[in-house]
Amino acid sequence: MLQAKHATVYFEPGLHQALRVKAAETDQSVSELVNASVRRALAEDADDLAAFESRATEPVLSFEKVLKDMKRRGKL
């Protein structure tokens, strides 16, 4: 395991209690739960950025043009 870094994080009382209960139920530490959650959140951000970058070269369409096209095709 990599050398862990220490940080002070302040949780709302209810959230802290929920974390402690979840940790006990899953036989994990609060730190393990928080690390996993942060990892997931950062991965989602990376996925969002990758999707945005992959679509950066798509043509820009105005809302009005899209709406008009959808009406023309019977989608609205």
C-alpha positions in Angstrom: 0.0 0.0 0.0 1.2 3.5 -0.8 2.2 5.8 2.0 -1.0 7.5 3.2 -1.2 11.3 3.6 -3.0 12.9 6.5 -5.7 15.5 6.0 -8.2 17.0 8.4 -11.8 16.8 7.0 -14.8 18.1 8.9 -18.1 16.2 8.3 -21.6 17.3 9.2 -22.6 15.3 12.3 -25.2 13.2 10.5 -22.9 12.4 7.7 -20.1 11.4 10.1 -22.5 9.1 11.9 -23.6 7.5 8.6 -20.0 7.0 7.6 -19.2 5.3 10.9 -22.2 3.0 10.6 -21.3 2.2 7.0 -17.7 1.5 8.0 -18.8 -0.9 10.8 -21.3 -2.7 8.5 -18.8 -3.2 5.7 -15.7 -3.8 7.9 -13.9 -0.9 6.3 -12.4 2.2 7.9 -13.9 5.7 7.4 -10.8 6.5 5.5 -11.3 3.6 3.1 -14.9 4.7 2.4 -13.9 8.3 1.9 -11.0 7.4 -0.4 -13.2 5.2 -2.5 -15.8 7.9 -2.8 -13.3 10.6 -3.8 -11.8 8.2 -6.3 -15.2 7.6 -7.9 -16.0 11.3 -8.0 -12.7 12.1 -9.6 -13.1 9.3 -12.2 -16.6 10.7 -13.1 -15.0 14.1 -13.6 -12.3 12.6 -15.8 -15.0 10.7 -17.8 -17.0 13.9 -18.3 -13.9 15.8 -19.4 -13.0 13.1 -21.9 -16.5 13.1 -23.3 -16.4 16.9 -23.6 -13.1 16.8 -25.4 -14.2 14.0 -27.8 -17.2 16.1 -28.8 -15.3 19.5 -29.0 -15.1 19.3 -32.9 -18.8 18.7 -33.4 -20.7 21.5 -35.0 -22.5 24.0 -32.8 -26.3 24.0 -33.3 -28.6 26.6 -32.0 -31.5 25.5 -29.9 -33.9 27.0 -32.4 -32.4 25.0 -35.3 -32.6 21.8 -33.3 -36.2 22.5 -32.3 -37.1 23.3 -35.9 -35.4 20.1 -37.2 -37.2 17.9 -34.5 -40.6 19.4 -35.5 -39.8 18.8 -39.2 -39.0 15.1 -38.4 -42.1 14.7 -36.3 -40.3 14.2 -33.1 -42.2 17.1 -31.4 
